[in-house]
C-alpha cells in the first residue's frame, strides 16, 4: 500500500511519535513533518513525487534518517546542518532524470 499525502499529513498530527518508517509513498511534500517534534528516527522509501527534503532539517530530535529512491530530489543541502545525526542512509537512484 502506498501512503498518500493525506495519510502522511494525518500521521504527522501525532506529536508524540518517535519513529516513522514508510516504504512506498505518493507524498509530494514534507510540510507537515515539523509537527513531529519528538521524531528521532525517519525512513522514507520510494517517493517518486517528492522533490525536496529541506523540511527534515527542522526536526530537533532526529538522530537517524533513511532515504531511498527519492528520484526527484536534486539537492541534499539540508543534510549539511544536521550535525546531530547519528545515522544516515541514502539508497537507490537519487537525482536521476
Protein Blocks (a to p, Z undefined) as FASTA:
>chain_A
ZZdfklmmmmmmmmkbcbdcdfbdcbfbfklmmmmmmlmbdcddddfkbcbfklmmmmmk
lmbdcdehilkbmbfklmmmmmmbcbdcdedjehiZZ
